[in-house]
Amino acid sequence: MFKKSLSQHILREKNILKKMLHRTNITKKDVVVEIGAGTGELTLLLKDMADLVYAIEIDRSFSTYLDEIARKNENVKVIYDDFLKIDLKRFMSNDPLKVIGNIPYGITGPILFKIFGERKYIDSAFLLLQREVAERMTAKPKSRSYGSLSVITQMIADVRIELLVPKELFIPKPKVESAFVSLFFKEESKSVSLPFFEFVRRCFRHKRKLLLNSLKSSYPMPLIESLFAQANLERRVRAEEIPPDKFLEMFYIIGGEGG
């Protein structure tokens, strides 16, 4: 049933699922999008918490479980499709969506940035991720895990590791530990766009190098000199030493648009 090609690791421990849901803000008025519904354990709990649940699953081999849940519960709609290809706007009613899911390790990055890119339709997201990724999302400047993902995540959301989940609780057992993360998207950051994300990536392209050297391949030297002067940056500063909000200031100075 479980396909290695889809990085599937199913969490069926009901007590842990309940603990995860206890850390969310899902209520009876909410429309929830579930990523990777699998065998439906989380779906069964969500149906009693939310107004409407869109259970998205790319693998039709789980249809035996999911179709039965949908048949018995009018507020569960199963969609067999690739989450990455779905326009989240189609699920919106009056209020922004809430997104939850056990994210396949192999496509964590694309799923995260799809959610980030469509966050104007999303109030909050609750994601079960590889622990290493969760630590990068929440890392502080000058720490080993701090990088472009830390900056981007913290600029657009209040992010927190809610729960650590041992690998022994998954079927099949993965090689790494997992963490359950909450993301509450900041209203004032809804205009922070993809060009800003790309700017941050450029800053961290060579993480251990001086920021000045990292930017040389993307911008002319006079523009970089102007950036350092206006942003009051030391010439020997590295990207890993700069706090998240400073990057947005730098982006505007260097002529970023849509930030």
GIDA-V574634 format. One record per residue. N is the residue number from 1. RES is the residue in one small letter. NEAR is the number of other ideal C-beta (glycine too) atoms within 10 Angstrom. D_FIRST is the distance of its C-alpha to the first C-alpha in Angstrom with 1 decimal. Layout:
N;RES;NEAR;D_FIRST / N;RES;NEAR;D_FIRST
This chain:
1;m;12;0.0 / 2;f;16;3.8 / 3;k;11;6.3 / 4;k;8;9.7 / 5;s;8;11.6 / 6;l;14;11.1 / 7;s;16;12.1 / 8;q;23;9.6 / 9;h;24;10.9 / 10;i;19;10.8 / 11;l;20;14.2 / 12;r;14;14.4 / 13;e;17;18.0 / 14;k;12;20.1 / 15;n;8;23.4 / 16;i;18;22.4 / 17;l;21;21.1 / 18;k;11;24.5 / 19;k;14;26.4 / 20;m;23;24.8 / 21;l;17;25.8 / 22;h;10;29.2 / 23;r;13;29.8 / 24;t;20;29.4 / 25;n;11;32.1 / 26;i;21;30.1 / 27;t;11;32.3 / 28;k;9;32.6 / 29;k;11;34.1 / 30;d;21;31.3 / 31;v;20;28.9 / 32;v;26;25.7 / 33;v;25;23.1 / 34;e;25;19.8 / 35;i;24;17.8 / 36;g;25;14.0 / 37;a;29;13.8 / 38;g;25;10.1 / 39;t;19;10.1 / 40;g;25;13.9 / 41;e;19;15.6 / 42;l;26;17.8 / 43;t;24;18.4 / 44;l;19;19.7 / 45;l;17;22.2 / 46;l;27;23.2 / 47;k;21;24.2 / 48;d;11;27.0 / 49;m;15;28.2 / 50;a;23;28.4 / 51;d;15;30.1 / 52;l;18;27.3 / 53;v;29;23.7 / 54;y;23;22.0 / 55;a;27;18.3 / 56;i;21;17.0 / 57;e;24;13.5 / 58;i;20;12.9 / 59;d;17;9.4 / 60;r;10;10.1 / 61;s;13;6.7 / 62;f;22;7.9 / 63;s;13;11.2 / 64;t;11;11.4 / 65;y;19;12.0 / 66;l;22;13.9 / 67;d;14;16.1 / 68;e;12;17.2 / 69;i;19;18.3 / 70;a;21;20.1 / 71;r;10;21.8 / 72;k;10;23.2 / 73;n;15;24.3 / 74;e;9;26.5 / 75;n;15;26.3 / 76;v;23;22.5 / 77;k;13;21.9 / 78;v;23;18.3 / 79;i;18;18.5 / 80;y;15;15.8 / 81;d;11;17.3 / 82;d;10;17.7 / 83;f;23;19.6 / 84;l;12;21.8 / 85;k;8;23.2 / 86;i;17;24.0 / 87;d;8;27.6 / 88;l;20;27.6 / 89;k;10;31.1 / 90;r;9;29.9 / 91;f;19;28.6 / 92;m;14;31.9 / 93;s;11;34.5 / 94;n;6;37.5 / 95;d;11;36.1 / 96;p;18;33.8 / 97;l;23;30.1 / 98;k;22;28.2 / 99;v;27;25.0 / 100;i;26;22.4 / 101;g;23;19.0 / 102;n;24;16.7 / 103;i;24;17.3 / 104;p;21;15.1 / 105;y;16;17.4 / 106;g;13;17.5 / 107;i;17;19.1 / 108;t;17;21.0 / 109;g;11;24.4 / 110;p;13;23.9 / 111;i;21;22.5 / 112;l;21;25.4 / 113;f;15;28.0 / 114;k;18;26.8 / 115;i;24;27.3 / 116;f;23;30.6 / 117;g;12;31.7 / 118;e;15;31.2 / 119;r;23;32.3 / 120;k;13;35.3 / 121;y;17;32.9 / 122;i;22;31.4 / 123;d;18;33.2 / 124;s;20;30.8 / 125;a;25;27.4 / 126;f;21;25.4 / 127;l;26;22.8 / 128;l;25;20.7 / 129;l;24;21.2 / 130;q;20;21.6 / 131;r;18;24.8 / 132;e;15;26.7 / 133;v;22;26.3 / 134;a;26;27.4 / 135;e;18;30.4 / 136;r;19;31.4 / 137;m;24;31.3 / 138;t;19;33.7 / 139;a;19;35.8 / 140;k;11;39.6 / 141;p;15;42.1 / 142;k;11;43.0 / 143;s;13;39.9 / 144;r;9;37.6 / 145;s;16;34.6 / 146;y;24;36.8 / 147;g;19;36.3 / 148;s;20;35.8 / 149;l;22;32.7 / 150;s;23;34.8 / 151;v;28;37.6 / 152;i;24;35.7 / 153;t;22;33.7 / 154;q;21;36.8 / 155;m;20;38.9 / 156;i;22;36.8 / 157;a;22;35.5 / 158;d;12;36.2 / 159;v;18;33.3 / 160;r;14;32.5 / 161;i;15;30.1 / 162;e;17;29.6 / 163;l;16;27.4 / 164;l;11;25.9 / 165;v;21;22.5 / 166;p;12;21.9 / 167;k;14;18.9 / 168;e;9;18.6 / 169;l;16;17.3 / 170;f;19;14.0 / 171;i;15;10.6 / 172;p;10;10.4 / 173;k;10;14.1 / 174;p;15;15.6 / 175;k;8;18.9 / 176;v;11;20.9 / 177;e;14;22.0 / 178;s;27;21.5 / 179;a;20;24.1 / 180;f;26;24.4 / 181;v;26;26.9 / 182;s;20;29.2 / 183;l;23;30.9 / 184;f;15;33.8 / 185;f;21;35.0 / 186;k;14;38.8 / 187;e;9;40.7 / 188;e;8;43.2 / 189;s;17;40.6 / 190;k;12;39.2 / 191;s;9;41.5 / 192;v;19;40.2 / 193;s;16;38.6 / 194;l;12;36.8 / 195;p;13;40.1 / 196;f;24;40.5 / 197;f;21;37.0 / 198;e;15;37.9 / 199;f;24;41.3 / 200;v;24;39.7 / 201;r;15;37.4 / 202;r;18;40.6 / 203;c;23;42.3 / 204;f;22;39.6 / 205;r;15;39.1 / 206;h;16;40.9 / 207;k;13;40.4 / 208;r;8;43.0 / 209;k;14;45.6 / 210;l;15;48.3 / 211;l;25;47.3 / 212;l;18;50.3 / 213;n;12;49.0 / 214;s;19;45.4 / 215;l;24;46.9 / 216;k;14;49.3 / 217;s;9;46.9 / 218;s;15;46.3 / 219;y;16;49.7 / 220;p;10;53.4 / 221;m;10;55.2 / 222;p;8;57.7 / 223;l;14;54.9 / 224;i;19;53.3 / 225;e;13;56.7 / 226;s;15;57.2 / 227;l;20;53.8 / 228;f;18;54.7 / 229;a;10;58.1 / 230;q;13;57.0 / 231;a;16;54.1 / 232;n;8;56.3 / 233;l;18;53.9 / 234;e;11;55.0 / 235;r;9;54.9 / 236;r;9;53.0 / 237;v;15;50.3 / 238;r;20;46.6 / 239;a;25;43.9 / 240;e;20;42.3 / 241;e;14;45.5 / 242;i;22;45.6 / 243;p;12;44.4 / 244;p;17;42.1 / 245;d;11;44.8 / 246;k;16;47.1 / 247;f;24;44.7 / 248;l;18;45.2 / 249;e;15;48.9 / 250;m;24;48.7 / 251;f;23;46.6 / 252;y;15;49.4 / 253;i;16;52.1 / 254;i;19;50.7 / 255;g;12;50.6 / 256;g;16;47.0 / 257;e;9;46.5 / 258;g;10;44.1 / 259;g;21;43.8
